[in-house]
Amino acid sequence: MNDILPDSTAVWQHLEDTFREIAGAYGYREIRFPLLEQTQLFKRSIGEVTDIVEKEMYSFEDSGGDHISLRPEGTAGCVRAAEQHGLLYNRQQRLWYQGPMFRRERPQKGRYRQFHQFGLEAFGMAGPDIDVEIIELSVAFWRRLGLADCLTLELNNIGSAEDRRRYGAILGEYLAGRAEELDPSARNRIETNPLRVLDSKHPGNRAVVEGAPAMADCLSPESVEHFEALKDLLAAAGIGFTENGSLVRGLDYYNYCVYEWTTDALGAQGAVCGGGRYDGLVAQLGGRPTPAAGFAIGVERLALLLETLEKIPADAQFRADICIVVIGDGVTAESQALARRLRERYPDLRVVCQCGGGKYSQQVKRAFELNARLVAVMERAEGGSPQQVKLRSLDDGFEPVTVPLERCEEEVERLLSPDS
Ligand code: AMP
C-alpha cells in the first residue's frame, strides 16, 4: 500500500487479533484462497456488467493463454475454494478470511488499489437468524474497538433474483424514457443491467435515479417476510438500523437483505463494511443450491477511523515480554539457550534475544523500541560461564534483581505475573 498509516503495523495486528478472536467465538474458521483466479470466476459471480468487472479488475493473459485476475473481493474465491475442497457438501459452514484485494479505482483517502478485507461467509442457513448473527458479530467487533457509537447500520431489501428480474424490466422501461439525460455508460446498462444504474455516482444520473420506480413495490411476499423477520430479530438483539432504499451494492450476487456499516468521520469513503445474502451464488458457480450470507470489512478504513477518532488503544502497540541483552561474544549460546527454554516453557511469552550484540546502551535502546516489559542481561562472569542474570524493568516496575541462571525462568514468571 502506498499510503502507509502511521503505526500501521501495531494497529493492524490489533485489528487482526481482535477479529480472529471474535470470528472464532462465533464458530468461524479461517480459510485461505488465492489472490489470482480465472477471470471468468469474477465475471460469473460479481456480474459482467458491474463497475468492478468492467472497469476495476486487474486482468491479464498469462504466458499459457489463461485469463487471470487479481481478486477484487473475497466471496467468489471463498465459494470456489470451499466448494472445491468439499467444505459445503450437505452441511453448514462458517468461514472467515483476510487479505489483500485489488481494484483499479482512483486512489484517495480511504480508497486504494490494493486494500485489505476481513470477510466472513456462512453457508447452508436460509433464515434471517444467520443474517442477524453475522450483524451481531460485527457489532461485537465494533464494541471491542470502541467504535460501536461511531457506526450506523444501513439496510435494504433488494428482493429475490426473480423480484429483481421483474423490477429490472420496470426500471429499464423507465430509464429508457429518460435515456437522453443519462451518461453513455448508464445508457449502455439500460438493456444489459439496469439495476446497476442505481449505483451510479454521476450527478446527471442521480437526478434520474431519484425519480425511478421503487424496488419496494416489486418485492415478493417471501422477500418481505424474510426482511421483516430480520428486522424483528435485530430489534430483539438491541441493534439499531436505518433503512436506505437506495442501497443496492455494486455486486450482482446479492439477494434479500443487503447492508453497510457507515461513518461520517471519513469523508466520502464512509463505508467500512458491506454485506448481505447471496443464496444463488454457490449453485451459479457449479455447486449444489446452498443459501449463504456474509460481509467484508475494509481494514484500511477501520485503521483510519481508529486513528481519526484517536481510539488506538495503548495495548495495540507491539510489546515484547522479555528482551535478552547479550554482552560479549562468549555468552551467545547460553543466551539463545535461555530464550529457547523460556519459549518452550511459556509459549505465550514474546521473547526477543538480541542478535548482533553491541554496547549495553545500544541493546537497551533496542529493548525500549520493542517496548519490552523486562530486560535480562547476560554477561560472562570473571573467567567462567554466566552463572547469573540481571533482570530489570524498563519502566521501574520493580527493583533490578540478579538471579542464578538456573533460576532465571521462575524469576521471569514471577516478575511478569500480574500481581508481582
Ligand atoms: P465491497 O466488497 O465493495 O462491498 O467492499 C467492502 C468494504 O471494503 C467496503 O465497505 C470498504 O470498507 C472496503 N473497500 C472497498 N473498496 C475499497 C478500496 N478501493 N480501498 C479501500 N477499502 C475498500
Residues whose N, C-alpha, C, O or C-beta is under 5 A from the ligand:
A	BS01	AMP	E73 R103 E105 G110 R111 Y112 F115 A271 V272 C273 G274 A296 I297 G298 R301
